[in-house]
Amino acid sequence: ENVAMYMLSLPLQIEPRSLHCLLASMLDGMKDSWSMEQVAALVAVLKTAKKLNLIGNIDHVVECPEGMRIEMNPKILESAVFSSQEVVRINMIELLCTSFKKVVLPGKAELELLKLAIPLNLTCTIQGFKGRFETLMRRFFERVHIAIRSIKHKHLSNERRRKARGVEAPDVPADEDRDHELEMIELTSAFLFWLRDFLVSC
């Protein structure tokens, strides 16, 4: 983790395009099988890149700087979620829960992986792990709250401007960003309902 923070962040800030080459090289060595050391290294790189705002949400395809894309094997990410090493699991949870931009909702793959991670780690009694897990979950809920509030404010502002111009709703052009945001609100709401039901059943 210290290597990722202090030795990896500097070259990535100097040459952001190198992230794509680094991830491609790492994933090329994990095509058929992988060790937990490789998984831990990949999670550390992704976490550092996310903190530097070089990537957005973790998904099956990760957007790197300058429009370059890298395909992620979801099984590798699941390996991090189910790792027997606490440090790998908590780093993966941090990768899923946090975002450089708090106004961005978690992605579909992040929510799916959190559904796996939360039941596994909720009852962990290791003091350091438990405290960090609780902190990350609070940051996740804060992120969701801020993002939904920001999206709602933006949509209400657009609606007021539309009405001020006298544009009727049927005449409003299609907005892919708006549709995507509404879809992600629905997915996040479904996740929160799942979490409520899971906690009630515990």
C-alpha positions in Angstrom: 0.0 0.0 0.0 2.8 2.4 0.8 4.5 1.5 -2.4 1.4 2.4 -4.3 0.9 5.7 -2.6 4.4 7.0 -2.6 6.2 5.3 -5.5 3.3 4.8 -8.0 1.4 8.0 -7.7 4.3 10.3 -8.8 5.0 8.6 -12.2 1.2 8.4 -12.8 0.8 12.1 -12.2 3.8 12.9 -14.5 2.6 10.5 -17.3 -1.0 9.5 -16.9 -1.1 7.6 -20.1 1.3 5.1 -18.6 -1.6 3.8 -16.5 -3.1 2.0 -19.5 0.2 0.3 -20.3 0.7 -0.7 -16.6 -2.8 -2.2 -16.3 -2.5 -4.0 -19.7 0.8 -5.5 -18.6 -0.5 -6.7 -15.3 -3.7 -8.2 -16.7 -1.8 -9.9 -19.5 -0.1 -12.0 -16.8 -3.4 -12.8 -15.2 -5.3 -14.2 -18.3 -5.7 -17.8 -17.2 -4.8 -17.7 -13.5 -3.4 -15.4 -10.9 -1.9 -15.3 -7.4 -3.2 -13.2 -4.5 -0.1 -11.1 -4.8 -1.0 -10.2 -8.3 -4.6 -9.4 -7.3 -3.3 -7.2 -4.4 -1.0 -5.3 -6.7 -3.8 -4.7 -9.2 -6.1 -3.4 -6.5 -3.4 -1.1 -5.3 -2.8 0.3 -8.7 -6.5 0.8 -9.3 -7.0 2.5 -5.9 -4.1 4.8 -6.6 -5.4 5.7 -10.0 -8.9 6.4 -8.6 -7.5 8.7 -5.9 -5.6 10.6 -8.6 -8.8 10.9 -10.7 -7.2 9.0 -13.6 -10.1 6.5 -13.7 -13.8 6.7 -12.7 -16.0 3.9 -11.5 -14.7 0.3 -11.5 -16.4 -1.6 -14.2 -15.8 -4.5 -16.6 -14.2 -1.8 -18.9 -12.2 0.9 -17.1 -11.7 4.2 -18.8 -8.1 5.4 -18.6 -6.7 8.8 -19.5 -7.1 10.1 -23.1 -9.9 7.8 -23.8 -7.9 4.6 -23.6 -9.9 1.6 -22.3 -8.9 -1.6 -20.5 -11.1 -4.7 -20.0 -11.2 -6.1 -16.5 -11.9 -9.7 -15.7 -14.7 -9.6 -13.1 -13.4 -12.9 -11.6 -10.2 -11.1 -10.6 -12.1 -8.4 -8.8 -14.2 -11.0 -7.1 -11.0 -12.7 -6.0 -10.0 -9.5 -4.2 -13.5 -9.4 -2.5 -13.1 -13.0 -1.2 -9.4 -12.8 -0.4 -8.3 -14.4 2.9 -6.0 -11.4 3.4 -7.7 -8.6 5.2 -5.6 -5.9 3.6 -6.6 -7.0 0.2 -10.3 -7.1 1.1 -10.3 -3.7 2.8 -8.4 -2.1 -0.1 -11.0 -3.5 -2.5 -13.8 -2.2 -0.4 -12.1 1.3 -0.4 -11.8 1.0 -4.2 -15.6 0.3 -4.5 -16.8 2.8 -1.9 -14.8 5.9 -2.7 -14.6 8.3 -5.6 -12.5 11.3 -6.4 -15.7 13.1 -7.4 -18.4 12.7 -4.7 -21.1 13.8 -7.2 -20.7 10.6 -9.1 -22.8 7.6 -8.1 -21.2 4.2 -7.8 -21.3 2.1 -11.0 -23.3 -1.1 -11.6 -20.3 -3.4 -11.2 -19.3 -1.6 -7.9 -22.7 -2.2 -6.5 -22.6 -5.8 -7.5 -19.3 -6.3 -5.9 -20.4 -4.5 -2.7 -23.3 -7.0 -2.5 -20.6 -9.7 -2.2 -18.3 -7.8 0.1 -20.7 -6.4 2.7 -22.1 -9.8 4.0 -18.5 -11.2 4.1 -17.0 -8.4 6.2 -19.9 -7.0 8.2 -19.3 -9.3 11.2 -15.5 -9.2 11.1 -14.2 -8.5 14.7 -10.6 -7.6 13.9 -10.5 -4.1 15.5 -8.4 -2.3 12.8 -10.3 -3.8 10.0 -13.7 -3.2 11.6 -13.0 0.5 12.2 -11.8 1.0 8.6 -14.7 -0.9 7.2 -17.2 1.2 9.1 -15.4 4.4 8.0 -15.5 3.3 4.3 -19.2 2.5 4.5 -19.9 6.0 6.0 -18.0 7.5 3.1 -20.0 5.4 0.7 -23.3 6.6 2.1 -22.0 10.2 2.1 -21.0 9.8 -1.6 -24.5 8.4 -2.5 -26.2 11.3 -0.6 -24.1 14.0 -2.2 -24.4 12.5 -5.7 -28.2 12.1 -5.6 -28.6 15.6 -4.2 -26.4 17.0 -6.9 -28.2 15.2 -9.7 -31.6 16.3 -8.3 -30.4 20.0 -8.1 -29.1 19.8 -11.7 -32.3 18.3 -13.1 -34.5 20.9 -11.2 -32.3 23.7 -12.5 -32.6 22.4 -16.1 -36.4 22.1 -15.6 -36.7 25.7 -14.4 -34.6 26.9 -17.4 -36.7 24.9 -19.8 -39.9 26.4 -18.4 -38.5 29.9 -18.5 -37.8 29.4 -22.2 -41.4 28.1 -22.7 -40.2 24.7 -24.0 -42.7 21.9 -23.4 -41.6 18.5 -22.1 -42.3 16.6 -25.4 -40.0 19.0 -27.2 -37.0 18.4 -24.9 -34.3 16.5 -26.9 -33.0 13.2 -25.6 -30.3 13.5 -23.0 -28.2 10.4 -22.6 -26.4 11.8 -19.6 -29.7 12.4 -17.8 -31.1 9.0 -18.7 -27.9 7.4 -17.4 -28.0 9.3 -14.2 -31.6 8.3 -13.6 -30.8 4.7 -14.3 -27.9 4.8 -11.8 -30.2 6.3 -9.2 -32.6 3.4 -9.7 -29.8 0.9 -9.4 -28.4 2.6 -6.3 -31.9 2.7 -4.7 -32.3 -1.0 -5.4 -29.0 -1.6 -3.7 -30.0 0.4 -0.7 -33.3 -1.5 -0.4 -31.3 -4.8 -0.7 -28.9 -3.6 2.1 -31.9 -2.7 4.3 -33.4 -6.1 3.8 -30.1 -7.8 4.4 -29.5 -5.9 7.7 -33.0 -6.6 8.9 -32.5 -10.3 8.2 -29.2 -10.5 10.2 
